[in-house]
Amino acid sequence: ENIEDILRSNREIAGQIKILAVNAGIQAAKAGDYGEGFRVVAHQLKALISGTEKSLSQSRGLLEDIRTRAKQSSDTIRRSANLLEKQLEDLGATGRLIEKIMTSFGDSVQRVDQIQSAAHAQHSDLDQVAAGVDYVGFAAKDLSEETQRLLDQVALISASLSRLKVILLPLEGAPR
């Protein structure tokens, strides 16, 4: 708006100079040969007005271009802010999902530990029964070997879950 006021003021000044040029031309005509100086001044004033009007027109065009670009920039910033807000919401949802996964993971690790403890207890019991009962020795041995494979698998799973827990644990306290 301030620029518009300046342009408006310049147009008003140009209008006054145009009136001065006309008056100078009239005075030059009245003065005849003695008015040659007025004619020169009137001619220079008209040239000055022409340049000023051209400059004002260009300034007006530039101002409109600036306004258009400012509106486009504002619209782009608004759209970017909306997109960023949506991404932050999605990031929050992802963080909450990771929290649930970590909780579930912790529960799973506890269950695996319980299974492993129970499996170790069963293994011990089976070893005692196998030592005391010769005629079921072969069956106990097979069962013991199978139990050992299960223990190995449980141990592998437990180790994998422990490594996964170590990887995910730093993420649990990470900012969302």
Sequence and secondary structure as in RCSB ss.txt:
>XXXX:A:sequence
ENIEDILRSNREIAGQIKILAVNAGIQAAKAGDYGEGFRVVAHQLKALISGTEKSLSQSRGLLEDIRTRAKQSSD
TIRRSANLLEKQLEDLGATGRLIEKIMTSFGDSVQRVDQIQSAAHAQHSDLDQVAAGVDYVGFAAKDLSEETQRL
LDQVALISASLSRLKVILLPLEGAPR
>XXXX:A:secstr
 HHHHHHHHHHHHHHHHHHHHHHHHHHHHHHGGGGHHHHHHHHHHHHHHHHHHHHHHHHHHHHHHHHHHHHHHHH
HHHHHHHHHHHHHHHHHHHHHHHHHHHHHHHHHHHHHHHHHHHHHHHHHHHHHHHHH STTHHHHHHHHHHHHHH
HHHHHHHHHHHHHHHHHHHHHHTS  
